[in-house]
Amino acid sequence: MTWSQRLKLAIVIVVGVILQTTLFSTGLRVFGVTPDVALVLTAAVAYYQGPERGATFGFFAGLVIDLFLNTPFGLSALSFALVGYGIGVVQSGLVRASRWVPPIMGVLGGLAGGALFVCIGALAGREELLALRSMKVVIIAGVYDGFLALVAFPVARWATRGPSREARGRLGRGWVAR
Amino acid sequence: MITAVALITLDVRESGPLSEVRGVARDAMTPVADAADAVFSPVGDWIDGVTRSTALKEENARLRRQLEEARGQGATARAATEENKQLKKLLDLPYVEGNDAIAAQVVEAAPSNFEFTVQIGKGSSDGIGVDMPVVTGAGLVGRVIEPVSRDRATVLLLRDPQSGVGVRIEKSQTSGVVKGRADGGTLRLEFVDPNASVSEGELVSTSGQNSRFPAAIPVGTVSKVTKTQGDLQQDILVKPFADFSRLDYVKVLRVRAG
């Protein structure tokens, strides 16, 4: 992964967290539920970059969002990292891509991330997370995440795209010419 | 994964500088969040308007009638009057007497679906500290929790399951603890004497005993009592006075009782 890709991914995390803490936490709630912007971005990055990079991106994205939550620090980081790894593994088993992949991965990532957050949170002493409301919230957020994936996947593709063939070719030719 | 588990353990044990780190991050984010809010609130309002088009049409018709009646009054003046009204309400709170209090605007809701907190636009530089009670004209709203940054503070709302307040029931003069419930718009009243006669409609207010909250702040009214023979406690629900979904201005009481 190049430094340019790393920088773009860092920008994606920061912008995602800003959107999560401002626009989505106040104005864009559906049935009182906000989507997990950073989680959908994790699913998208994992889809394009595989399990290891997906898990790493998920860990850092979760860590940044944890700064703005009052649940145990590291809870989102762990949940998102596991989702990133999982989506990366699922992606590697896909035979062919389809236009339905982004929303499906978004829903899968949202459901898995929400369920992991609730279960690990309960293990970390927040038993009240194991409530019927949590199940409803995870389902609504999962569907919402599916819609959000339609935007998040192109963003992740842009951020993870390496130098173009032409650029690589120019670099290669330059090297040979020397 | 190991790092994440270590961080969770550190935070749960409340050791390490994680609270300070969170405070610094929120301070750093404040100007960015304010700018983003300024940019995104019209977008949010517009989308809200689109999704509520039927209600909006009715509201529009009503507003048109109101506009005819109140011709000449500008929208800005009306908003200012409303804001003034809310702030005035906060000035004459009987339960604030004797306590130093700071009015603050609610600036953000929680970015997560699993916690019931709000951010207020005042922080440690205004003298706000952890565990201070937060009220509105209607009654108790919650308390300030960590992290408190320089310009912002987090308020744990009464409806959060992590919240617990020592209360007294008006007529029966029984004590109990009101705890938040994630489900529904009511709170659960626990640890009430199983032999006490509690009836619906009774006023519930803070007891001030072994509590972070001063006595006599109204919390809500008893909305449901279920008493099962042989049970060690009664199942009592309380309807809070405060509307947690419409918090604009609050008052932070600068007391640290208990």
Interface residues (C-beta under 8 A of the other chain):
Chain A: I18 L19 Q20 T21 T22 L23 F24 S25 T26 G27 L28 V33 T34 F59 G62 L63 I65 D66 L67 F68 L69 N70 T71 P72 F73 G74 L75 A77 L78 A81 L82 G114 F117 V118 I120 G121 A124 G125 R126 E128 L129 A131 L132 R133 S134 V137 A141
Chain B: M1 T3 A4 V5 A6 L7 I8 L10 D11 V12 L18 V21 R22 A25 R26 M29 V32 A33 A36 D37 F40 S41 V43 G44 D45 I47 D48 E108 A109 A110 P111 S112 N113 F114 E115 T117 I145 E146 T154 L156 P161 Q162 A182 D183
